[in-house]
Amino acid sequence: QEQLVESGGGSVQTGGSLRLSCAVSGYSYRDYSVGWFRQAPGKEREGVAAIRSAGQMSGLIKYYADSVKGRFTISYDNAWNTLYLKMSTRKPEDSAMYYCAAGPRSPTFGGYWYLNPETYNVWGQGTQVTVSS
């Protein structure tokens, strides 16, 4: 059964690092993509970062929203049992409920598709991140 469980959120101050984790079960990284999304009160859910297999080519392909490029890093463990999001140089506008999600993988599409919440069909319960100055 497919299941995603996030952890690692909390209340933190600006600067420094925080790492979110997402335990992934029921998926093979070769066939699916996984990503991190966030939703602040009164705002739509938005893509933060996503990762997928490069298919017949080795390695993984990562996508980042412009707002987090250079500050956040998405990664996974070797078996892709756990997805991570390292949040560095946090800003108050990073405060939101963070979700991990799993969805289809397609070499046809790029970052716009992989960072679109509508691409994903299985979601975790979310973990709250609050950044204060």
C-alpha positions as CSV (number, residue, x, y, z in Angstrom):
1,Q,0.0,0.0,0.0
2,E,1.3,3.4,-0.9
3,Q,2.0,5.6,2.0
4,L,3.9,8.8,2.7
5,V,4.6,10.0,6.3
6,E,6.3,13.4,6.9
7,S,8.3,14.4,9.9
8,G,10.8,17.0,11.0
9,G,8.8,20.2,11.1
10,G,8.7,22.7,14.0
11,S,9.1,26.3,15.0
12,V,12.5,27.8,14.1
13,Q,14.2,31.1,13.7
14,T,15.4,32.6,10.4
15,G,18.8,31.3,9.2
16,G,20.3,27.9,10.1
17,S,19.0,24.6,8.7
18,L,16.1,22.3,9.1
19,R,15.6,18.9,7.5
20,L,12.2,17.4,6.7
21,S,11.8,13.7,6.2
22,C,9.2,11.7,4.3
23,A,9.0,7.9,4.8
24,V,7.9,6.4,1.4
25,S,6.4,3.0,1.1
26,G,4.8,1.1,-1.7
27,Y,6.7,3.0,-4.5
28,S,9.7,2.3,-6.6
29,Y,11.7,5.4,-7.5
30,R,12.2,4.1,-11.0
31,D,8.5,4.3,-11.8
32,Y,7.4,7.4,-9.8
33,S,8.3,10.9,-8.9
34,V,8.1,12.4,-5.4
35,G,8.1,15.9,-4.3
36,W,7.7,18.5,-1.6
37,F,4.9,21.0,-1.6
38,R,3.8,23.7,0.9
39,Q,0.7,25.6,1.7
40,A,0.4,28.7,3.8
41,P,-2.9,29.9,5.2
42,G,-5.0,31.6,2.6
43,K,-2.7,30.6,-0.2
44,E,-2.7,27.8,-2.8
45,R,-0.5,24.8,-2.4
46,E,2.7,25.3,-4.3
47,G,5.5,23.0,-5.5
48,V,8.9,23.4,-3.6
49,A,11.1,20.6,-5.0
50,A,10.6,17.3,-6.8
51,I,12.8,14.4,-7.8
52,R,12.5,11.6,-10.4
53,S,14.6,8.9,-11.9
54,A,16.4,9.7,-15.1
55,G,15.1,6.5,-16.6
56,Q,17.6,4.6,-18.7
57,M,20.2,7.1,-17.8
58,S,21.7,6.8,-14.4
59,G,21.0,9.3,-11.6
60,L,18.1,11.4,-10.6
61,I,16.7,14.7,-11.9
62,K,15.8,17.4,-9.4
63,Y,13.5,20.4,-9.8
64,Y,13.2,23.4,-7.6
65,A,10.9,26.4,-7.3
66,D,12.6,29.7,-8.0
67,S,11.8,30.8,-4.5
68,V,13.9,28.1,-2.9
69,K,16.7,27.6,-5.4
70,G,20.1,27.8,-3.7
71,R,18.5,27.5,-0.2
72,F,16.6,24.1,-0.2
73,T,18.0,20.7,-1.2
74,I,15.9,17.6,-2.1
75,S,17.5,14.2,-1.7
76,Y,16.7,10.6,-1.0
77,D,18.3,7.5,0.6
78,N,19.7,4.8,-1.7
79,A,16.7,2.6,-1.6
80,W,14.4,5.7,-1.9
81,N,12.7,4.7,1.3
82,T,13.0,8.2,2.7
83,L,12.8,11.6,0.9
84,Y,14.4,14.6,2.5
85,L,14.2,18.3,2.2
86,K,17.0,20.3,3.7
87,M,15.9,23.9,4.3
88,S,18.8,26.3,4.7
89,T,18.7,30.1,5.1
90,R,15.0,29.9,6.1
91,K,12.8,33.0,5.7
92,P,9.5,33.9,7.4
93,E,7.8,33.4,4.1
94,D,8.9,29.7,4.2
95,S,6.3,29.2,7.0
96,A,3.7,26.7,5.8
97,M,2.4,23.2,6.1
98,Y,4.8,21.0,4.1
99,Y,3.6,17.9,2.3
100,C,5.4,15.2,0.4
101,A,3.6,13.6,-2.5
102,A,4.0,10.8,-5.1
103,G,2.9,10.8,-8.6
104,P,3.7,9.6,-12.2
105,R,7.0,10.0,-13.9
106,S,7.3,11.0,-17.5
107,P,10.4,12.1,-19.5
108,T,8.2,14.3,-21.7
109,F,7.7,16.9,-19.0
110,G,9.9,19.3,-17.1
111,G,9.9,21.3,-13.9
112,Y,6.6,23.0,-14.5
113,W,4.8,19.6,-14.6
114,Y,6.8,18.0,-11.7
115,L,6.2,21.1,-9.4
116,N,2.5,21.2,-10.2
117,P,0.4,19.7,-7.2
118,E,-2.2,18.4,-9.7
119,T,0.4,16.0,-11.1
120,Y,0.5,14.0,-7.8
121,N,-2.2,11.7,-6.5
122,V,-0.9,10.4,-3.2
123,W,-0.2,12.8,-0.3
124,G,1.2,12.6,3.2
125,Q,-0.5,14.3,6.1
126,G,1.9,17.2,6.3
127,T,4.3,18.7,8.8
128,Q,4.1,22.3,10.0
129,V,7.1,24.6,9.6
130,T,7.0,28.1,11.3
131,V,9.9,30.5,10.7
132,S,10.2,33.6,12.9
133,S,12.6,36.5,12.6
